[in-house]
Amino acid sequence: MKGEFDENLGCINHVVTYRDNVVIISIPLKNQQYHFLISAERIVNVRKIVDYVTHSFGECDIFSDKHTSQQDTKIKKVVQSR
């Protein structure tokens, strides 16, 4: 499922796997080959986590060639404020 259905169904926003003890969330970063992978307790609010990650990492493209220390500082501030 790396894109063969994107034209008909749309892009994958995130994938959630529920295991007995944890939930695993995979969020593809826009226009990148990377995914943000999270494992958490099953009681978490998956929607809130997905929204937080897509908002936080959607603002700056941390894996691009244009990555700067200013963007890195911005990410650290966002993560620390939560």
Secondary structure as UniProt FT lines:
FT   TURN            4..5
FT   HELIX           6..9
FT   STRAND          15..18
FT   STRAND          22..28
FT   TURN            30..31
FT   STRAND          35..41
FT   TURN            42..43
FT   HELIX           46..58
FT   TURN            62..63
FT   TURN            65..66
FT   HELIX           69..81
//
